């Protein structure tokens, strides 16, 4: 669907955002769990690693949202 109004574009972006975050969440949870159980790291290092995982997650989701929405609008496969 190619949006023709700002409201339709907003709906497309919102739906894609929810989809991407849900799709990538299991990977984030796995990374966080591995980090929490890594006995080679101090608690501070674990928190730093988790913060990096979170930033990477948001970046990945944002990139995927942009790609998906533009693909939909431009009719790309």
mmCIF file of the N, C-alpha and C atoms, coordinates in Angstrom:
data_MODEL
# 
_entry.id   MODEL 
# 
loop_
_atom_site.group_PDB 
_atom_site.id 
_atom_site.type_symbol 
_atom_site.label_atom_id 
_atom_site.label_alt_id 
_atom_site.label_comp_id 
_atom_site.label_asym_id 
_atom_site.label_entity_id 
_atom_site.label_seq_id 
_atom_site.pdbx_PDB_ins_code 
_atom_site.Cartn_x 
_atom_site.Cartn_y 
_atom_site.Cartn_z 
_atom_site.occupancy 
_atom_site.B_iso_or_equiv 
_atom_site.pdbx_formal_charge 
_atom_site.auth_seq_id 
_atom_site.auth_comp_id 
_atom_site.auth_asym_id 
_atom_site.auth_atom_id 
_atom_site.pdbx_PDB_model_num 
ATOM 1   N N  . UNK A 1 1  ? 0.831  -1.178  0.000  1.00 0.00 ? 1  UNK A N  1 
ATOM 2   C CA . UNK A 1 1  ? 0.000  0.000   0.000  1.00 0.00 ? 1  UNK A CA 1 
ATOM 3   C C  . UNK A 1 1  ? 0.883  1.253   0.000  1.00 0.00 ? 1  UNK A C  1 
ATOM 4   N N  . UNK A 1 2  ? 0.668  2.099   -0.948 1.00 0.00 ? 2  UNK A N  1 
ATOM 5   C CA . UNK A 1 2  ? 1.379  3.379   -0.999 1.00 0.00 ? 2  UNK A CA 1 
ATOM 6   C C  . UNK A 1 2  ? 0.499  4.415   -0.315 1.00 0.00 ? 2  UNK A C  1 
ATOM 7   N N  . UNK A 1 3  ? 0.986  4.981   0.781  1.00 0.00 ? 3  UNK A N  1 
ATOM 8   C CA . UNK A 1 3  ? 0.167  5.963   1.488  1.00 0.00 ? 3  UNK A CA 1 
ATOM 9   C C  . UNK A 1 3  ? -0.018 7.231   0.662  1.00 0.00 ? 3  UNK A C  1 
ATOM 10  N N  . UNK A 1 4  ? -1.214 7.777   0.738  1.00 0.00 ? 4  UNK A N  1 
ATOM 11  C CA . UNK A 1 4  ? -1.505 9.010   -0.004 1.00 0.00 ? 4  UNK A CA 1 
ATOM 12  C C  . UNK A 1 4  ? -1.776 10.185  0.921  1.00 0.00 ? 4  UNK A C  1 
ATOM 13  N N  . UNK A 1 5  ? -1.830 9.894   2.223  1.00 0.00 ? 5  UNK A N  1 
ATOM 14  C CA . UNK A 1 5  ? -2.028 10.962  3.203  1.00 0.00 ? 5  UNK A CA 1 
ATOM 15  C C  . UNK A 1 5  ? -1.029 10.785  4.347  1.00 0.00 ? 5  UNK A C  1 
ATOM 16  N N  . UNK A 1 6  ? -0.870 11.854  5.108  1.00 0.00 ? 6  UNK A N  1 
ATOM 17  C CA . UNK A 1 6  ? 0.024  11.792  6.262  1.00 0.00 ? 6  UNK A CA 1 
ATOM 18  C C  . UNK A 1 6  ? -0.483 10.761  7.271  1.00 0.00 ? 6  UNK A C  1 
ATOM 19  N N  . UNK A 1 7  ? -1.796 10.659  7.416  1.00 0.00 ? 7  UNK A N  1 
ATOM 20  C CA . UNK A 1 7  ? -2.385 9.699   8.344  1.00 0.00 ? 7  UNK A CA 1 
ATOM 21  C C  . UNK A 1 7  ? -2.067 8.266   7.901  1.00 0.00 ? 7  UNK A C  1 
ATOM 22  N N  . UNK A 1 8  ? -2.169 7.979   6.612  1.00 0.00 ? 8  UNK A N  1 
ATOM 23  C CA . UNK A 1 8  ? -1.842 6.646   6.105  1.00 0.00 ? 8  UNK A CA 1 
ATOM 24  C C  . UNK A 1 8  ? -0.361 6.338   6.281  1.00 0.00 ? 8  UNK A C  1 
ATOM 25  N N  . UNK A 1 9  ? 0.489  7.332   6.048  1.00 0.00 ? 9  UNK A N  1 
ATOM 26  C CA . UNK A 1 9  ? 1.930  7.149   6.251  1.00 0.00 ? 9  UNK A CA 1 
ATOM 27  C C  . UNK A 1 9  ? 2.220  6.870   7.718  1.00 0.00 ? 9  UNK A C  1 
ATOM 28  N N  . UNK A 1 10 ? 1.576  7.607   8.602  1.00 0.00 ? 10 UNK A N  1 
ATOM 29  C CA . UNK A 1 10 ? 1.754  7.397   10.040 1.00 0.00 ? 10 UNK A CA 1 
ATOM 30  C C  . UNK A 1 10 ? 1.340  5.984   10.428 1.00 0.00 ? 10 UNK A C  1 
ATOM 31  N N  . UNK A 1 11 ? 0.234  5.516   9.895  1.00 0.00 ? 11 UNK A N  1 
ATOM 32  C CA . UNK A 1 11 ? -0.244 4.161   10.184 1.00 0.00 ? 11 UNK A CA 1 
ATOM 33  C C  . UNK A 1 11 ? 0.758  3.124   9.690  1.00 0.00 ? 11 UNK A C  1 
ATOM 34  N N  . UNK A 1 12 ? 1.275  3.310   8.483  1.00 0.00 ? 12 UNK A N  1 
ATOM 35  C CA . UNK A 1 12 ? 2.249  2.377   7.919  1.00 0.00 ? 12 UNK A CA 1 
ATOM 36  C C  . UNK A 1 12 ? 3.512  2.332   8.773  1.00 0.00 ? 12 UNK A C  1 
ATOM 37  N N  . UNK A 1 13 ? 4.006  3.491   9.173  1.00 0.00 ? 13 UNK A N  1 
ATOM 38  C CA . UNK A 1 13 ? 5.220  3.562   9.996  1.00 0.00 ? 13 UNK A CA 1 
ATOM 39  C C  . UNK A 1 13 ? 4.966  2.921   11.361 1.00 0.00 ? 13 UNK A C  1 
ATOM 40  N N  . UNK A 1 14 ? 3.831  3.197   11.963 1.00 0.00 ? 14 UNK A N  1 
ATOM 41  C CA . UNK A 1 14 ? 3.505  2.635   13.276 1.00 0.00 ? 14 UNK A CA 1 
ATOM 42  C C  . UNK A 1 14 ? 3.406  1.118   13.213 1.00 0.00 ? 14 UNK A C  1 
ATOM 43  N N  . UNK A 1 15 ? 2.703  0.601   12.225 1.00 0.00 ? 15 UNK A N  1 
ATOM 44  C CA . UNK A 1 15 ? 2.560  -0.850  12.081 1.00 0.00 ? 15 UNK A CA 1 
ATOM 45  C C  . UNK A 1 15 ? 3.909  -1.513  11.839 1.00 0.00 ? 15 UNK A C  1 
ATOM 46  N N  . UNK A 1 16 ? 4.724  -0.900  11.003 1.00 0.00 ? 16 UNK A N  1 
ATOM 47  C CA . UNK A 1 16 ? 6.045  -1.442  10.712 1.00 0.00 ? 16 UNK A CA 1 
ATOM 48  C C  . UNK A 1 16 ? 6.928  -1.396  11.953 1.00 0.00 ? 16 UNK A C  1 
ATOM 49  N N  . UNK A 1 17 ? 6.822  -0.329  12.724 1.00 0.00 ? 17 UNK A N  1 
ATOM 50  C CA . UNK A 1 17 ? 7.607  -0.189  13.950 1.00 0.00 ? 17 UNK A CA 1 
ATOM 51  C C  . UNK A 1 17 ? 7.274  -1.303  14.930 1.00 0.00 ? 17 UNK A C  1 
ATOM 52  N N  . UNK A 1 18 ? 6.011  -1.535  15.163 1.00 0.00 ? 18 UNK A N  1 
ATOM 53  C CA . UNK A 1 18 ? 5.588  -2.589  16.091 1.00 0.00 ? 18 UNK A CA 1 
ATOM 54  C C  . UNK A 1 18 ? 6.099  -3.939  15.596 1.00 0.00 ? 18 UNK A C  1 
ATOM 55  N N  . UNK A 1 19 ? 5.948  -4.198  14.314 1.00 0.00 ? 19 UNK A N  1 
ATOM 56  C CA . UNK A 1 19 ? 6.384  -5.459  13.722 1.00 0.00 ? 19 UNK A CA 1 
ATOM 57  C C  . UNK A 1 19 ? 7.895  -5.670  13.894 1.00 0.00 ? 19 UNK A C  1 
ATOM 58  N N  . UNK A 1 20 ? 8.679  -4.648  13.609 1.00 0.00 ? 20 UNK A N  1 
ATOM 59  C CA . UNK A 1 20 ? 10.140 -4.764  13.697 1.00 0.00 ? 20 UNK A CA 1 
ATOM 60  C C  . UNK A 1 20 ? 10.601 -4.979  15.129 1.00 0.00 ? 20 UNK A C  1 
ATOM 61  N N  . UNK A 1 21 ? 10.045 -4.216  16.063 1.00 0.00 ? 21 UNK A N  1 
ATOM 62  C CA . UNK A 1 21 ? 10.444 -4.367  17.461 1.00 0.00 ? 21 UNK A CA 1 
ATOM 63  C C  . UNK A 1 21 ? 10.084 -5.757  17.975 1.00 0.00 ? 21 UNK A C  1 
ATOM 64  N N  . UNK A 1 22 ? 8.904  -6.256  17.613 1.00 0.00 ? 22 UNK A N  1 
ATOM 65  C CA . UNK A 1 22 ? 8.507  -7.604  18.033 1.00 0.00 ? 22 UNK A CA 1 
ATOM 66  C C  . UNK A 1 22 ? 9.401  -8.666  17.391 1.00 0.00 ? 22 UNK A C  1 
ATOM 67  N N  . UNK A 1 23 ? 9.759  -8.468  16.141 1.00 0.00 ? 23 UNK A N  1 
ATOM 68  C CA . UNK A 1 23 ? 10.581 -9.439  15.423 1.00 0.00 ? 23 UNK A CA 1 
ATOM 69  C C  . UNK A 1 23 ? 12.000 -9.523  15.984 1.00 0.00 ? 23 UNK A C  1 
ATOM 70  N N  . UNK A 1 24 ? 12.561 -8.388  16.372 1.00 0.00 ? 24 UNK A N  1 
ATOM 71  C CA . UNK A 1 24 ? 13.950 -8.363  16.829 1.00 0.00 ? 24 UNK A CA 1 
ATOM 72  C C  . UNK A 1 24 ? 14.113 -8.522  18.342 1.00 0.00 ? 24 UNK A C  1 
ATOM 73  N N  . UNK A 1 25 ? 13.034 -8.450  19.101 1.00 0.00 ? 25 UNK A N  1 
ATOM 74  C CA . UNK A 1 25 ? 13.122 -8.550  20.559 1.00 0.00 ? 25 UNK A CA 1 
ATOM 75  C C  . UNK A 1 25 ? 13.733 -9.861  21.053 1.00 0.00 ? 25 UNK A C  1 
ATOM 76  N N  . UNK A 1 26 ? 13.386 -11.016 20.494 1.00 0.00 ? 26 UNK A N  1 
ATOM 77  C CA . UNK A 1 26 ? 13.990 -12.255 21.000 1.00 0.00 ? 26 UNK A CA 1 
ATOM 78  C C  . UNK A 1 26 ? 15.522 -12.260 20.928 1.00 0.00 ? 26 UNK A C  1 
ATOM 79  N N  . UNK A 1 27 ? 16.076 -11.660 19.898 1.00 0.00 ? 27 UNK A N  1 
ATOM 80  C CA . UNK A 1 27 ? 17.533 -11.587 19.781 1.00 0.00 ? 27 UNK A CA 1 
ATOM 81  C C  . UNK A 1 27 ? 18.115 -10.726 20.896 1.00 0.00 ? 27 UNK A C  1 
ATOM 82  N N  . UNK A 1 28 ? 17.460 -9.619  21.196 1.00 0.00 ? 28 UNK A N  1 
ATOM 83  C CA . UNK A 1 28 ? 17.926 -8.742  22.272 1.00 0.00 ? 28 UNK A CA 1 
ATOM 84  C C  . UNK A 1 28 ? 17.863 -9.458  23.614 1.00 0.00 ? 28 UNK A C  1 
ATOM 85  N N  . UNK A 1 29 ? 16.773 -10.138 23.872 1.00 0.00 ? 29 UNK A N  1 
ATOM 86  C CA . UNK A 1 29 ? 16.609 -10.860 25.133 1.00 0.00 ? 29 UNK A CA 1 
ATOM 87  C C  . UNK A 1 29 ? 17.715 -11.909 25.282 1.00 0.00 ? 29 UNK A C  1 
ATOM 88  N N  . UNK A 1 30 ? 18.023 -12.595 24.213 1.00 0.00 ? 30 UNK A N  1 
ATOM 89  C CA . UNK A 1 30 ? 19.078 -13.605 24.247 1.00 0.00 ? 30 UNK A CA 1 
ATOM 90  C C  . UNK A 1 30 ? 20.441 -12.973 24.561 1.00 0.00 ? 30 UNK A C  1 
ATOM 91  N N  . UNK A 1 31 ? 20.751 -11.853 23.909 1.00 0.00 ? 31 UNK A N  1 
ATOM 92  C CA . UNK A 1 31 ? 22.021 -11.168 24.171 1.00 0.00 ? 31 UNK A CA 1 
ATOM 93  C C  . UNK A 1 31 ? 22.118 -10.697 25.623 1.00 0.00 ? 31 UNK A C  1 
ATOM 94  N N  . UNK A 1 32 ? 21.039 -10.137 26.122 1.00 0.00 ? 32 UNK A N  1 
ATOM 95  C CA . UNK A 1 32 ? 21.030 -9.664  27.509 1.00 0.00 ? 32 UNK A CA 1 
ATOM 96  C C  . UNK A 1 32 ? 21.215 -10.831 28.476 1.00 0.00 ? 32 UNK A C  1 
ATOM 97  N N  . UNK A 1 33 ? 20.521 -11.925 28.206 1.00 0.00 ? 33 UNK A N  1 
ATOM 98  C CA . UNK A 1 33 ? 20.637 -13.101 29.068 1.00 0.00 ? 33 UNK A CA 1 
ATOM 99  C C  . UNK A 1 33 ? 22.068 -13.644 29.075 1.00 0.00 ? 33 UNK A C  1 
ATOM 100 N N  . UNK A 1 34 ? 22.683 -13.718 27.904 1.00 0.00 ? 34 UNK A N  1 
ATOM 101 C CA . UNK A 1 34 ? 24.068 -14.192 27.823 1.00 0.00 ? 34 UNK A CA 1 
ATOM 102 C C  . UNK A 1 34 ? 25.000 -13.263 28.601 1.00 0.00 ? 34 UNK A C  1 
ATOM 103 N N  . UNK A 1 35 ? 24.774 -11.983 28.477 1.00 0.00 ? 35 UNK A N  1 
ATOM 104 C CA . UNK A 1 35 ? 25.614 -11.010 29.177 1.00 0.00 ? 35 UNK A CA 1 
ATOM 105 C C  . UNK A 1 35 ? 25.452 -11.132 30.688 1.00 0.00 ? 35 UNK A C  1 
ATOM 106 N N  . UNK A 1 36 ? 24.215 -11.273 31.146 1.00 0.00 ? 36 UNK A N  1 
ATOM 107 C CA . UNK A 1 36 ? 23.964 -11.382 32.588 1.00 0.00 ? 36 UNK A CA 1 
ATOM 108 C C  . UNK A 1 36 ? 24.647 -12.606 33.197 1.00 0.00 ? 36 UNK A C  1 
ATOM 109 N N  . UNK A 1 37 ? 24.795 -13.663 32.402 1.00 0.00 ? 37 UNK A N  1 
ATOM 110 C CA . UNK A 1 37 ? 25.380 -14.901 32.909 1.00 0.00 ? 37 UNK A CA 1 
ATOM 111 C C  . UNK A 1 37 ? 26.867 -15.044 32.588 1.00 0.00 ? 37 UNK A C  1 
ATOM 112 N N  . UNK A 1 38 ? 27.468 -14.006 32.045 1.00 0.00 ? 38 UNK A N  1 
ATOM 113 C CA . UNK A 1 38 ? 28.893 -14.037 31.717 1.00 0.00 ? 38 UNK A CA 1 
ATOM 114 C C  . UNK A 1 38 ? 29.691 -13.707 32.979 1.00 0.00 ? 38 UNK A C  1 
ATOM 115 N N  . UNK A 1 39 ? 30.266 -14.732 33.586 1.00 0.00 ? 39 UNK A N  1 
ATOM 116 C CA . UNK A 1 39 ? 30.981 -14.551 34.842 1.00 0.00 ? 39 UNK A CA 1 
ATOM 117 C C  . UNK A 1 39 ? 32.329 -13.866 34.675 1.00 0.00 ? 39 UNK A C  1 
ATOM 118 N N  . UNK A 1 40 ? 32.787 -13.701 33.434 1.00 0.00 ? 40 UNK A N  1 
ATOM 119 C CA . UNK A 1 40 ? 34.061 -13.024 33.188 1.00 0.00 ? 40 UNK A CA 1 
ATOM 120 C C  . UNK A 1 40 ? 33.926 -11.506 33.299 1.00 0.00 ? 40 UNK A C  1 
ATOM 121 N N  . UNK A 1 41 ? 32.685 -11.018 33.330 1.00 0.00 ? 41 UNK A N  1 
ATOM 122 C CA . UNK A 1 41 ? 32.439 -9.575  33.388 1.00 0.00 ? 41 UNK A CA 1 
ATOM 123 C C  . UNK A 1 41 ? 32.050 -9.137  34.793 1.00 0.00 ? 41 UNK A C  1 
ATOM 124 N N  . UNK A 1 42 ? 32.459 -7.933  35.147 1.00 0.00 ? 42 UNK A N  1 
ATOM 125 C CA . UNK A 1 42 ? 31.999 -7.338  36.399 1.00 0.00 ? 42 UNK A CA 1 
ATOM 126 C C  . UNK A 1 42 ? 30.571 -6.838  36.190 1.00 0.00 ? 42 UNK A C  1 
ATOM 127 N N  . UNK A 1 43 ? 29.901 -6.483  37.270 1.00 0.00 ? 43 UNK A N  1 
ATOM 128 C CA . UNK A 1 43 ? 28.537 -5.959  37.144 1.00 0.00 ? 43 UNK A CA 1 
ATOM 129 C C  . UNK A 1 43 ? 28.505 -4.685  36.299 1.00 0.00 ? 43 UNK A C  1 
ATOM 130 N N  . UNK A 1 44 ? 29.500 -3.834  36.481 1.00 0.00 ? 44 UNK A N  1 
ATOM 131 C CA . UNK A 1 44 ? 29.565 -2.598  35.692 1.00 0.00 ? 44 UNK A CA 1 
ATOM 132 C C  . UNK A 1 44 ? 29.759 -2.912  34.210 1.00 0.00 ? 44 UNK A C  1 
ATOM 133 N N  . UNK A 1 45 ? 30.606 -3.882  33.917 1.00 0.00 ? 45 UNK A N  1 
ATOM 134 C CA . UNK A 1 45 ? 30.827 -4.269  32.522 1.00 0.00 ? 45 UNK A CA 1 
ATOM 135 C C  . UNK A 1 45 ? 29.561 -4.875  31.924 1.00 0.00 ? 45 UNK A C  1 
ATOM 136 N N  . UNK A 1 46 ? 28.855 -5.656  32.719 1.00 0.00 ? 46 UNK A N  1 
ATOM 137 C CA . UNK A 1 46 ? 27.590 -6.240  32.243 1.00 0.00 ? 46 UNK A CA 1 
ATOM 138 C C  . UNK A 1 46 ? 26.599 -5.137  31.885 1.00 0.00 ? 46 UNK A C  1 
ATOM 139 N N  . UNK A 1 47 ? 26.497 -4.126  32.747 1.00 0.00 ? 47 UNK A N  1 
ATOM 140 C CA . UNK A 1 47 ? 25.578 -3.018  32.477 1.00 0.00 ? 47 UNK A CA 1 
ATOM 141 C C  . UNK A 1 47 ? 25.988 -2.252  31.221 1.00 0.00 ? 47 UNK A C  1 
ATOM 142 N N  . UNK A 1 48 ? 27.299 -2.074  31.027 1.00 0.00 ? 48 UNK A N  1 
ATOM 143 C CA . UNK A 1 48 ? 27.786 -1.405  29.821 1.00 0.00 ? 48 UNK A CA 1 
ATOM 144 C C  . UNK A 1 48 ? 27.444 -2.218  28.576 1.00 0.00 ? 48 UNK A C  1 
ATOM 145 N N  . UNK A 1 49 ? 27.653 -3.528  28.649 1.00 0.00 ? 49 UNK A N  1 
ATOM 146 C CA . UNK A 1 49 ? 27.344 -4.403  27.514 1.00 0.00 ? 49 UNK A CA 1 
ATOM 147 C C  . UNK A 1 49 ? 25.849 -4.379  27.194 1.00 0.00 ? 49 UNK A C  1 
ATOM 148 N N  . UNK A 1 50 ? 25.027 -4.420  28.227 1.00 0.00 ? 50 UNK A N  1 
ATOM 149 C CA . UNK A 1 50 ? 23.570 -4.391  28.024 1.00 0.00 ? 50 UNK A CA 1 
ATOM 150 C C  . UNK A 1 50 ? 23.155 -3.071  27.387 1.00 0.00 ? 50 UNK A C  1 
ATOM 151 N N  . UNK A 1 51 ? 23.756 -1.971  27.820 1.00 0.00 ? 51 UNK A N  1 
ATOM 152 C CA . UNK A 1 51 ? 23.455 -0.665  27.209 1.00 0.00 ? 51 UNK A CA 1 
ATOM 153 C C  . UNK A 1 51 ? 23.836 -0.675  25.733 1.00 0.00 ? 51 UNK A C  1 
ATOM 154 N N  . UNK A 1 52 ? 24.973 -1.275  25.402 1.00 0.00 ? 52 UNK A N  1 
ATOM 155 C CA . UNK A 1 52 ? 25.383 -1.375  23.991 1.00 0.00 ? 52 UNK A CA 1 
ATOM 156 C C  . UNK A 1 52 ? 24.417 -2.244  23.200 1.00 0.00 ? 52 UNK A C  1 
ATOM 157 N N  . UNK A 1 53 ? 23.969 -3.345  23.795 1.00 0.00 ? 53 UNK A N  1 
ATOM 158 C CA . UNK A 1 53 ? 22.978 -4.201  23.130 1.00 0.00 ? 53 UNK A CA 1 
ATOM 159 C C  . UNK A 1 53 ? 21.699 -3.420  22.842 1.00 0.00 ? 53 UNK A C  1 
ATOM 160 N N  . UNK A 1 54 ? 21.269 -2.622  23.814 1.00 0.00 ? 54 UNK A N  1 
ATOM 161 C CA . UNK A 1 54 ? 20.041 -1.837  23.651 1.00 0.00 ? 54 UNK A CA 1 
ATOM 162 C C  . UNK A 1 54 ? 20.192 -0.800  22.533 1.00 0.00 ? 54 UNK A C  1 
ATOM 163 N N  . UNK A 1 55 ? 21.337 -0.131  22.499 1.00 0.00 ? 55 UNK A N  1 
ATOM 164 C CA . UNK A 1 55 ? 21.567 0.861   21.448 1.00 0.00 ? 55 UNK A CA 1 
ATOM 165 C C  . UNK A 1 55 ? 21.597 0.191   20.072 1.00 0.00 ? 55 UNK A C  1 
ATOM 166 N N  . UNK A 1 56 ? 22.235 -0.960  20.000 1.00 0.00 ? 56 UNK A N  1 
ATOM 167 C CA . UNK A 1 56 ? 22.278 -1.697  18.742 1.00 0.00 ? 56 UNK A CA 1 
ATOM 168 C C  . UNK A 1 56 ? 20.898 -2.152  18.308 1.00 0.00 ? 56 UNK A C  1 
ATOM 169 N N  . UNK A 1 57 ? 20.086 -2.561  19.265 1.00 0.00 ? 57 UNK A N  1 
ATOM 170 C CA . UNK A 1 57 ? 18.723 -2.995  19.003 1.00 0.00 ? 57 UNK A CA 1 
ATOM 171 C C  . UNK A 1 57 ? 17.892 -1.860  18.410 1.00 0.00 ? 57 UNK A C  1 
ATOM 172 N N  . UNK A 1 58 ? 17.970 -0.697  19.035 1.00 0.00 ? 58 UNK A N  1 
ATOM 173 C CA . UNK A 1 58 ? 17.211 0.458   18.543 1.00 0.00 ? 58 UNK A CA 1 
ATOM 174 C C  . UNK A 1 58 ? 17.692 0.849   17.145 1.00 0.00 ? 58 UNK A C  1 
ATOM 175 N N  . UNK A 1 59 ? 18.994 0.838   16.927 1.00 0.00 ? 59 UNK A N  1 
ATOM 176 C CA . UNK A 1 59 ? 19.553 1.168   15.615 1.00 0.00 ? 59 UNK A CA 1 
ATOM 177 C C  . UNK A 1 59 ? 19.075 0.168   14.559 1.00 0.00 ? 59 UNK A C  1 
ATOM 178 N N  . UNK A 1 60 ? 19.139 -1.109  14.888 1.00 0.00 ? 60 UNK A N  1 
ATOM 179 C CA . UNK A 1 60 ? 18.703 -2.139  13.947 1.00 0.00 ? 60 UNK A CA 1 
ATOM 180 C C  . UNK A 1 60 ? 17.224 -1.996  13.615 1.00 0.00 ? 60 UNK A C  1 
ATOM 181 N N  . UNK A 1 61 ? 16.419 -1.766  14.645 1.00 0.00 ? 61 UNK A N  1 
ATOM 182 C CA . UNK A 1 61 ? 14.988 -1.589  14.420 1.00 0.00 ? 61 UNK A CA 1 
ATOM 183 C C  . UNK A 1 61 ? 14.722 -0.373  13.547 1.00 0.00 ? 61 UNK A C  1 
ATOM 184 N N  . UNK A 1 62 ? 15.392 0.721   13.839 1.00 0.00 ? 62 UNK A N  1 
ATOM 185 C CA . UNK A 1 62 ? 15.205 1.947   13.062 1.00 0.00 ? 62 UNK A CA 1 
ATOM 186 C C  . UNK A 1 62 ? 15.569 1.730   11.603 1.00 0.00 ? 62 UNK A C  1 
ATOM 187 N N  . UNK A 1 63 ? 16.700 1.093   11.364 1.00 0.00 ? 63 UNK A N  1 
ATOM 188 C CA . UNK A 1 63 ? 17.111 0.818   9.983  1.00 0.00 ? 63 UNK A CA 1 
ATOM 189 C C  . UNK A 1 63 ? 16.085 -0.043  9.262  1.00 0.00 ? 63 UNK A C  1 
ATOM 190 N N  . UNK A 1 64 ? 15.624 -1.084  9.914  1.00 0.00 ? 64 UNK A N  1 
ATOM 191 C CA . UNK A 1 64 ? 14.653 -1.988  9.298  1.00 0.00 ? 64 UNK A CA 1 
ATOM 192 C C  . UNK A 1 64 ? 13.326 -1.282  9.026  1.00 0.00 ? 64 UNK A C  1 
ATOM 193 N N  . UNK A 1 65 ? 12.910 -0.417  9.934  1.00 0.00 ? 65 UNK A N  1 
ATOM 194 C CA . UNK A 1 65 ? 11.669 0.331   9.740  1.00 0.00 ? 65 UNK A CA 1 
ATOM 195 C C  . UNK A 1 65 ? 11.788 1.210   8.497  1.00 0.00 ? 65 UNK A C  1 
ATOM 196 N N  . UNK A 1 66 ? 12.888 1.924   8.389  1.00 0.00 ? 66 UNK A N  1 
ATOM 197 C CA . UNK A 1 66 ? 13.098 2.807   7.231  1.00 0.00 ? 66 UNK A CA 1 
ATOM 198 C C  . UNK A 1 66 ? 13.098 1.996   5.937  1.00 0.00 ? 66 UNK A C  1 
ATOM 199 N N  . UNK A 1 67 ? 13.825 0.892   5.934  1.00 0.00 ? 67 UNK A N  1 
ATOM 200 C CA . UNK A 1 67 ? 13.912 0.052   4.738  1.00 0.00 ? 67 UNK A CA 1 
ATOM 201 C C  . UNK A 1 67 ? 12.543 -0.498  4.360  1.00 0.00 ? 67 UNK A C  1 
ATOM 202 N N  . UNK A 1 68 ? 11.810 -1.012  5.337  1.00 0.00 ? 68 UNK A N  1 
ATOM 203 C CA . UNK A 1 68 ? 10.499 -1.597  5.058  1.00 0.00 ? 68 UNK A CA 1 
ATOM 204 C C  . UNK A 1 68 ? 9.502  -0.563  4.541  1.00 0.00 ? 68 UNK A C  1 
ATOM 205 N N  . UNK A 1 69 ? 9.451  0.592   5.176  1.00 0.00 ? 69 UNK A N  1 
ATOM 206 C CA . UNK A 1 69 ? 8.495  1.624   4.768  1.00 0.00 ? 69 UNK A CA 1 
ATOM 207 C C  . UNK A 1 69 ? 8.842  2.151   3.370  1.00 0.00 ? 69 UNK A C  1 
ATOM 208 N N  . UNK A 1 70 ? 10.112 2.435   3.134  1.00 0.00 ? 70 UNK A N  1 
ATOM 209 C CA . UNK A 1 70 ? 10.501 2.924   1.806  1.00 0.00 ? 70 UNK A CA 1 
ATOM 210 C C  . UNK A 1 70 ? 10.268 1.863   0.742  1.00 0.00 ? 70 UNK A C  1 
ATOM 211 N N  . UNK A 1 71 ? 10.541 0.606   1.071  1.00 0.00 ? 71 UNK A N  1 
ATOM 212 C CA . UNK A 1 71 ? 10.289 -0.487  0.121  1.00 0.00 ? 71 UNK A CA 1 
ATOM 213 C C  . UNK A 1 71 ? 8.825  -0.569  -0.259 1.00 0.00 ? 71 UNK A C  1 
ATOM 214 N N  . UNK A 1 72 ? 7.979  -0.420  0.755  1.00 0.00 ? 72 UNK A N  1 
ATOM 215 C CA . UNK A 1 72 ? 6.535  -0.451  0.513  1.00 0.00 ? 72 UNK A CA 1 
ATOM 216 C C  . UNK A 1 72 ? 6.107  0.705   -0.381 1.00 0.00 ? 72 UNK A C  1 
ATOM 217 N N  . UNK A 1 73 ? 6.601  1.892   -0.070 1.00 0.00 ? 73 UNK A N  1 
ATOM 218 C CA . UNK A 1 73 ? 6.218  3.074   -0.835 1.00 0.00 ? 73 UNK A CA 1 
ATOM 219 C C  . UNK A 1 73 ? 6.748  3.010   -2.278 1.00 0.00 ? 73 UNK A C  1 
ATOM 220 N N  . UNK A 1 74 ? 7.984  2.524   -2.419 1.00 0.00 ? 74 UNK A N  1 
ATOM 221 C CA . UNK A 1 74 ? 8.606  2.500   -3.750 1.00 0.00 ? 74 UNK A CA 1 
ATOM 222 C C  . UNK A 1 74 ? 8.308  1.224   -4.536 1.00 0.00 ? 74 UNK A C  1 
ATOM 223 N N  . UNK A 1 75 ? 7.622  0.280   -3.900 1.00 0.00 ? 75 UNK A N  1 
ATOM 224 C CA . UNK A 1 75 ? 7.278  -0.961  -4.577 1.00 0.00 ? 75 UNK A CA 1 
ATOM 225 C C  . UNK A 1 75 ? 8.461  -1.883  -4.809 1.00 0.00 ? 75 UNK A C  1 
ATOM 226 N N  . UNK A 1 76 ? 9.424  -1.850  -3.907 1.00 0.00 ? 76 UNK A N  1 
ATOM 227 C CA . UNK A 1 76 ? 10.621 -2.685  -4.024 1.00 0.00 ? 76 UNK A CA 1 
ATOM 228 C C  . UNK A 1 76 ? 10.382 -4.031  -3.338 1.00 0.00 ? 76 UNK A C  1 
ATOM 229 N N  . UNK A 1 77 ? 11.095 -5.054  -3.799 1.00 0.00 ? 77 UNK A N  1 
ATOM 230 C CA . UNK A 1 77 ? 10.982 -6.370  -3.175 1.00 0.00 ? 77 UNK A CA 1 
ATOM 231 C C  . UNK A 1 77 ? 12.175 -6.695  -2.350 1.00 0.00 ? 77 UNK A C  1 
# 
